[in-house]
Amino acid sequence: MRFSVGKSGNPLGRPVGALGTLTKRRAVLVKHLPEIVIAMKQLSNFGDAETLKQRLKMAIEDKIL
């Protein structure tokens, strides 16, 4: 058996109050959301859906990861 019954594989675990990766990503996205929305509006005015899609993807990957 790999672990004893009733015992955690990582007894120390994540420290109390430590932020997870998803929480950090959400915080960054919320911080930059106004900029993203403005950019999306500008691109949509030109009808450039592909660029809009690429820019949004880049914003999420660059600023969140």
Summary of the structure (lengths in Angstrom):
residues: 65
radius of gyration: 19.8
end to end distance: 36.6
largest distance: 61.8
contacts: 115
relative contact order: 0.11
helix: 63%
strand: 0%
